[in-house]
Amino acid sequence: MKLKPETLRRIDEVIPHYPVKRSATLPLLHLIQEDAGYISSEAVEWVAAKLELQPINVLEVVTFYPMFRQKPIGRRHIKVCRTLSCALMGGYKTCESFEKEFNTPRGEVSADGEVTIEFVECLASCGTAPVVMIDDDLHEKVDCAKAKQLSDQIKAESKKR
């Protein structure tokens, strides 16, 4: 596992803030995912060794929390809310539109490595459903037409790289 020196420094700063090393598991996993993009099995073993735990103790945390990914995702991360308000307002169709636009099923990386599309739980904007988060940007009232527009924008940006 290759982490940036800055990440390693931050990890070493975080651990002493907790009276019990085990309590630093969540912050360490967040730092690693921020750097590496996901939590690999190697990262689970590394955190376990760093915190003097068994790997299963770290894996339990990784698999319990849905924000931790265990495999790489695309360069762009499209998260479509699937909770009640968004579902009633067409969130499932919105998600299908993104899947069709990128020819990629949910949870997979597109062939060009550009996107991963996922359903997520509430994005806390129920009054403007359906909502989609692309990377860190929230998009409201995303119907199928707006999903196509956002997809076209992602495709155009990808060609510029």
VOPAGU-2260 file (C-alpha; in pm, 1 decimal, decimal comma):
REM VOPAGU-2260
SITE   aa  ch    i         X         Y         Z
SITE  MET   A    0       0,0       0,0       0,0
SITE  LYS   A    1     140,3     334,8    -105,3
SITE  LEU   A    2      24,8     639,5      89,7
SITE  LYS   A    3     137,6     998,8      47,8
SITE  PRO   A    4     382,4    1125,2     312,9
SITE  GLU   A    5     119,1    1381,9     417,2
SITE  THR   A    6    -133,4    1101,7     484,5
SITE  LEU   A    7     120,1     906,6     689,4
SITE  ARG   A    8     200,4    1221,0     890,4
SITE  ARG   A    9    -170,2    1284,3     956,5
SITE  ILE   A   10    -219,0     921,7    1061,9
SITE  ASP   A   11      66,5     950,8    1312,2
SITE  GLU   A   12     -88,1    1273,9    1446,1
SITE  VAL   A   13    -437,2    1123,2    1487,0
SITE  ILE   A   14    -355,1     811,0    1687,4
SITE  PRO   A   15    -231,0     983,0    2008,0
SITE  HIS   A   16    -557,5    1179,7    2030,7
SITE  TYR   A   17    -731,9     862,3    2150,1
SITE  PRO   A   18    -677,2     699,1    2489,6
SITE  VAL   A   19    -719,5     355,8    2324,9
SITE  LYS   A   20    -552,6     300,4    1985,7
SITE  ARG   A   21    -853,8     104,4    1855,5
SITE  SER   A   22   -1059,8     423,1    1870,4
SITE  ALA   A   23    -851,6     567,9    1584,9
SITE  THR   A   24    -979,4     304,0    1340,7
SITE  LEU   A   25   -1245,1     525,0    1176,2
SITE  PRO   A   26   -1022,1     831,7    1130,7
SITE  LEU   A   27    -742,3     617,8     986,1
SITE  LEU   A   28    -977,8     449,4     740,7
SITE  HIS   A   29   -1111,3     789,2     630,2
SITE  LEU   A   30    -757,6     918,8     572,7
SITE  ILE   A   31    -658,6     609,8     375,8
SITE  GLN   A   32    -969,7     616,8     158,5
SITE  GLU   A   33    -919,9     989,1      95,3
SITE  ASP   A   34    -566,7     914,0     -27,7
SITE  ALA   A   35    -607,0     575,8    -200,4
SITE  GLY   A   36    -971,2     601,1    -309,6
SITE  TYR   A   37   -1076,2     281,3    -134,4
SITE  ILE   A   38    -981,8      44,3     149,0
SITE  SER   A   39    -784,6    -251,4      13,9
SITE  SER   A   40    -725,3    -574,8     204,7
SITE  GLU   A   41    -364,9    -458,4     236,0
SITE  ALA   A   42    -490,1    -136,3     400,5
SITE  VAL   A   43    -702,0    -338,6     645,4
SITE  GLU   A   44    -393,7    -538,1     747,1
SITE  TRP   A   45    -181,2    -222,3     770,6
SITE  VAL   A   46    -432,2     -42,8     996,7
SITE  ALA   A   47    -464,8    -352,5    1212,8
SITE  ALA   A   48     -87,6    -370,8    1260,7
SITE  LYS   A   49     -64,2       5,0    1323,0
SITE  LEU   A   50    -335,5      -8,6    1591,4
SITE  GLU   A   51    -230,6    -346,4    1735,3
SITE  LEU   A   52    -557,2    -514,1    1635,6
SITE  GLN   A   53    -655,2    -824,9    1447,5
SITE  PRO   A   54    -739,3    -757,7    1080,2
SITE  ILE   A   55   -1094,6    -885,1    1138,2
SITE  ASN   A   56   -1148,9    -598,9    1385,7
SITE  VAL   A   57   -1069,8    -345,0    1113,0
SITE  LEU   A   58   -1263,6    -535,0     844,6
SITE  GLU   A   59   -1571,2    -529,7    1069,5
SITE  VAL   A   60   -1559,5    -148,3    1062,9
SITE  VAL   A   61   -1499,4    -131,7     686,2
SITE  THR   A   62   -1792,6    -361,3     609,3
SITE  PHE   A   63   -2028,1    -201,3     862,1
SITE  TYR   A   64   -2007,4     155,5     731,5
SITE  PRO   A   65   -2139,8     207,8     377,6
SITE  MET   A   66   -1910,6     505,4     311,3
SITE  PHE   A   67   -1607,8     278,3     294,1
SITE  ARG   A   68   -1533,6     123,0     -43,7
SITE  GLN   A   69   -1341,3    -200,5     -83,3
SITE  LYS   A   70   -1264,4    -161,7    -450,7
SITE  PRO   A   71   -1159,2     126,5    -673,7
SITE  ILE   A   72   -1419,7     352,3    -829,2
SITE  GLY   A   73   -1418,1     564,5   -1143,1
SITE  ARG   A   74   -1256,3     905,6   -1160,2
SITE  ARG   A   75   -1605,8    1057,0   -1120,3
SITE  HIS   A   76   -1846,0     924,4    -855,8
SITE  ILE   A   77   -2218,0     959,0    -929,0
SITE  LYS   A   78   -2434,4     896,7    -621,9
SITE  VAL   A   79   -2811,6     885,0    -672,4
SITE  CYS   A   80   -3036,6     907,8    -367,3
SITE  ARG   A   81   -3277,0     616,2    -338,6
SITE  THR   A   82   -3469,6     701,7     -23,9
SITE  LEU   A   83   -3844,6     765,4     -20,2
SITE  SER   A   84   -3872,4    1124,4    -145,8
SITE  CYS   A   85   -3624,3    1069,1    -426,6
SITE  ALA   A   86   -3772,8     730,1    -517,4
SITE  LEU   A   87   -4121,8     878,7    -540,1
SITE  MET   A   88   -3995,9    1163,9    -756,0
SITE  GLY   A   89   -3817,0     936,6   -1005,4
SITE  GLY   A   90   -3477,1     864,3    -853,7
SITE  TYR   A   91   -3473,5     507,3    -986,0
SITE  LYS   A   92   -3534,3     629,5   -1341,6
SITE  THR   A   93   -3265,8     893,3   -1293,6
SITE  CYS   A   94   -3020,2     623,2   -1190,5
SITE  GLU   A   95   -3116,1     410,2   -1491,0
SITE  SER   A   96   -3051,0     713,4   -1714,1
SITE  PHE   A   97   -2695,4     745,2   -1581,4
SITE  GLU   A   98   -2641,2     370,0   -1625,3
SITE  LYS   A   99   -2760,7     393,6   -1986,0
SITE  GLU   A  100   -2555,6     705,7   -2063,8
SITE  PHE   A  101   -2233,4     544,7   -1943,0
SITE  ASN   A  102   -2325,9     186,1   -2037,7
SITE  THR   A  103   -2232,2      87,9   -1684,3
SITE  PRO   A  104   -2429,4     -99,0   -1418,3
SITE  ARG   A  105   -2448,9      39,9   -1066,3
SITE  GLY   A  106   -2145,4     -29,8    -854,4
SITE  GLU   A  107   -1914,0     -93,6   -1149,5
SITE  VAL   A  108   -1648,0     124,7   -1308,3
SITE  SER   A  109   -1720,1     232,0   -1665,4
SITE  ALA   A  110   -1499,7      76,1   -1934,7
SITE  ASP   A  111   -1306,1     401,5   -1973,3
SITE  GLY   A  112   -1251,1     427,0   -1596,7
SITE  GLU   A  113   -1439,3     755,1   -1589,7
SITE  VAL   A  114   -1743,9     688,9   -1366,9
SITE  THR   A  115   -1897,8     473,2   -1100,2
SITE  ILE   A  116   -2272,2     505,6   -1039,6
SITE  GLU   A  117   -2420,3     407,0    -704,8
SITE  PHE   A  118   -2741,0     432,9    -510,2
SITE  VAL   A  119   -2693,1     598,9    -172,4
SITE  GLU   A  120   -2910,7     670,4     124,2
SITE  CYS   A  121   -3046,3    1017,7     191,5
SITE  LEU   A  122   -2846,9    1312,6      60,0
SITE  ALA   A  123   -3051,9    1546,2     284,6
SITE  SER   A  124   -3230,9    1745,7      16,7
SITE  CYS   A  125   -3569,8    1574,0      14,0
SITE  GLY   A  126   -3757,2    1887,7     -92,4
SITE  THR   A  127   -3564,6    1900,4    -421,4
SITE  ALA   A  128   -3587,8    1531,3    -510,1
SITE  PRO   A  129   -3451,4    1344,9    -688,4
SITE  VAL   A  130   -3102,0    1448,1    -589,0
SITE  VAL   A  131   -2766,1    1332,6    -718,7
SITE  MET   A  132   -2418,4    1398,7    -587,3
SITE  ILE   A  133   -2139,5    1396,0    -844,0
SITE  ASP   A  134   -1812,4    1387,7    -656,2
SITE  ASP   A  135   -1878,0    1661,9    -397,5
SITE  ASP   A  136   -2138,2    1861,4    -594,7
SITE  LEU   A  137   -2508,7    1825,1    -514,2
SITE  HIS   A  138   -2754,0    1842,0    -805,9
SITE  GLU   A  139   -3123,0    1887,3    -734,0
SITE  LYS   A  140   -3438,3    1789,3    -923,7
SITE  VAL   A  141   -3242,0    1554,6   -1149,6
SITE  ASP   A  142   -3491,0    1399,3   -1388,3
SITE  CYS   A  143   -3386,8    1187,6   -1687,4
SITE  ALA   A  144   -3327,0    1493,9   -1906,7
SITE  LYS   A  145   -3103,5    1656,5   -1646,7
SITE  ALA   A  146   -2922,0    1323,3   -1596,6
SITE  LYS   A  147   -2844,7    1324,3   -1969,8
SITE  GLN   A  148   -2723,9    1684,3   -1952,1
SITE  LEU   A  149   -2495,1    1604,3   -1655,8
SITE  SER   A  150   -2368,9    1291,2   -1833,3
SITE  ASP   A  151   -2288,6    1492,3   -2145,6
SITE  GLN   A  152   -2098,6    1741,8   -1932,1
SITE  ILE   A  153   -1893,4    1463,2   -1767,9
SITE  LYS   A  154   -1818,2    1310,4   -2108,8
SITE  ALA   A  155   -1707,8    1649,0   -2247,6
SITE  GLU   A  156   -1481,2    1714,5   -1948,0
SITE  SER   A  157   -1332,9    1366,9   -1983,9
SITE  LYS   A  158   -1237,0    1434,3   -2347,7
SITE  LYS   A  159   -1051,7    1752,2   -2245,6
SITE  ARG   A  160    -818,7    1559,9   -2014,4
